[in-house]
Amino acid sequence: MSASRSLLLAAWVAALVTLHFTLRPFLGWRVQADFLVIALMLVAVRSRPAVAAVVGLVIGMATDSLSPATFGAGALALTVVGFAASRLKAVFFAENLALNGIFIFAGKWLFDAVYVFAARSTHGPALAMQLAVWSVLAAGLTAVVGLAVLAWSRPPASRLRA
């Protein structure tokens, strides 16, 4: 990746992390878009698995520092998602909007699943409800927002071709 594309990617990641910590608290919804997962997916599709895992770890540690009760759960979840997404993109990833949406959806749902199990915050029927309903809705919303970000983060020449 060229230096200018790396700087553009870093700017998008910084903007998404800023949105996560500034805009998301004002949205008091039960289902919210996860800008950190979108930022991680942008990195994962453009880098090697080790880089994506390290970025996931750093972003996860930053967000976990705000919630000491579940410290480490977010870092673990984002590391797993970053590594898996970067490994899987080499197998089946293409410049297809539907495939990108499924990819982001799966990444967000995997993040929620790993986070819920690592944090051990819910059990029984509440755990099933979280994973089957709320995580699926949050993953859908994150996929829609992620597709909008992917469309805007493309270089202008590739926007014209699509």
N, C-alpha and C positions, 0 to 999 in steps of 0.2 A: 504494500500500500504506500502511496506517495505521501510526502510530508503534508501537502495541502489537504489531502483526504483524511489523514490522521488528525490534523487540527480541526477539521470540520466535524469529525466523529467525536472528538473530545468536547467540542462546543455543544453538540447535541446531548451528550451524556451529562454535561454540567447543567444544561438547561432542564433536562428531565429530572435530575436529582433536586434541583432548586424547586421545580414545580411540585415534586413529591412532598417537600417539607414546607412549602408556602401555601399552595392552592389546596391540597388534599385535606388539611385540617379544617378548612372552612366548609368543605362539603360534608355535611353530617349524615351522609347516606350510609345505609347498611352495606350496599354494594358499591365499591369504588374502583376506579382504574388504578393500577399499580404502576406508577411511572418508573420505579426502580427496576422492575422486571422488563419493561420496554427498553430502558437504557441498557440493561444487561444483554438483551436479545440483539440490539444493534451492534454491540461489541462482539457477541458470540458469532454472528453470521459473517463478520469481517475479520476474524482473528483465529489463532490457533487455540486448541482446548486449554492449554496451560494459562495463556493470557486471559481467556474468558473466566477461568476458575479463579485466578488471582483478582480480577476486577470484581467478580461476585463476592469474594471474601472481603475485599476492602469496602464495598458498598454495604454488605451485610453487617460488618463490624460497626460501620458508621450509624446504621439504623438501630442496631442492637444496643448501642451505647445510650439510647434514649429509653430503653425498657430493660432495666437490670433484672427483673424477675425471669425473663426468658432470654437472657444473654446467651448468645451462641446459636440459637435456633435459626434466626434469620441469616446469619453468616453461613451456617451449614446448608440451608436451603438454597441460597443464591449461588454458593459454590457448586453444588450439585447441578443446579439448573444451567449455570454457565458452561460447565464442562460438558454436560450431556448435549446441550444445544449446539455447541461448537463441533462436537463429534458427529452428531446426527446431520448437521447441515451438509457435510461432505457426502453423505449417502443419498439424500433425497431432496435437498434444497434447490429450488429453482426460483427464478424471478416471476413467480406467479402469485397474484394477490390472494387467491383462495388458499394456496399452500402456506403463504406467509401468515395468514390469519389463523390457520390450524396450528402452525408452529408456535405462535405467540400464545394462543389459547392453551395448548398443552404445557408450555413453559410456566404459565401463571398457575395452572391447576397443580402441576408438580410442585411448584414452590409452596402453595398452600398446604398440600398433603405432607410434605417433608416438615414444614414449619409446625403444623398442628401436632404431628407425632413427636417431634423433637421438643416442643415446648410443654407437652403433656398438660395442656390447659383444659381440654375437654375430654369427656369420656362417654361411652354408651350412645344413646340416641342423639345427644347433642353433637357428638363427633360425626355420626352418620349424616345428620342434617347439614353440618358445616361443609362436609366434603361433597355431598350429593346436590345441595341446593345453592348455598351461598358462595361456595368456591366456583361452581360452574357459572353462576351469574357474574361474579367478579371476573372470571377468566374471559367470558364473552365480551364484557365491557372493555377490558384491557386489550383484547384482540382488536376491537373496533378502533380504539384510540391508537393502538400500535400501528395499525394499517395507515391511519392518517399521518402519523409521524414518519413512517417509512416512505409514504408518497412525497412528503415534504423534504425528507432528508436525501432524496436522490439528487444527483447532479441535474442541472437543467436539460442537458442533451438527452439523458435517459428518460426524463419526463415526457419529452416530445415523442419518443419512440413508443411509449406505452399507451 
